[in-house]
Amino acid sequence: MSAGTFEGVSKNGQFEEALAIAIAAAMKGLKTDLVRWTLKEMSGEDGGSAPVHNLKVTIDVAVDPDLRS
């Protein structure tokens, strides 16, 4: 059962950083230290006159009530 969706954005275009931010947001928002997640979406933007390298991930999170801290 889904406990919600969470997003993370890396301004350096780093997938791992964006994912870590999304997971941290889920853990904080759900007040747990263990989440199961599924990658739902990944998008980004690159380039421009003032170069940007943004990468956004959206995860769907489930929490096992027996494992909540």
N, C-alpha and C positions, 0 to 999 in steps of 0.2 A: 504494500500500500504506500502510495506516495505521500511524503510529508511536505512536499513543496519543491519549487524550482529556485535555483540560486545562480547568480552570475558572478563572473570574475573577469577583470580586464587587465591585460598587460600592455603598458604603453611602449614596451620594447619588442612587441610581437612574439613573446615567448609563451608557448603553449603551457609548459610546466608552471610558470608563474601565474598565469590566468587560472589554471585549474586549482592551484593551491589557494588562491584568493577565494574562489567559489566554494571550495571545501571548508575553509576557515569560516566563511560567512554562514554556511549551513550548520556547522558545529556550534557556533555562537548563537545563531538564531533558534536552534532547536535544543540548546542546552544539553549537548551530548558530546562524547569524545569518540564516537564510532558511528559512521554513516556509510550506507551503501549508495553508490551513485551510478547514474547512467548519463553519458554524454548525449545531450539532446540537440545541441546546436553549436556551431563554431563559425564565427564570422570575423572579418577584419577590414582594415583600411590601411593603405600604404601610399606614400608619395605626397605630392603637393609642393607648393613653393616653400612652405614651412613644413618639412617632411614629418609625416606621422607614420607610426608603425604599430597601430592598435590591433590587438587580437582579443576577442571576447568569446568566452565559453559560457554555455548555459547547461547546468546539470539538473537532473531530476533526482531527488534524494528520498531514500527510504530509511527508516530507523526501526530496528528490532526492539520492541518495548522491553524485552527481557534483558537486553544488553545496555540499556540506558544507564549513564552514570549519574 
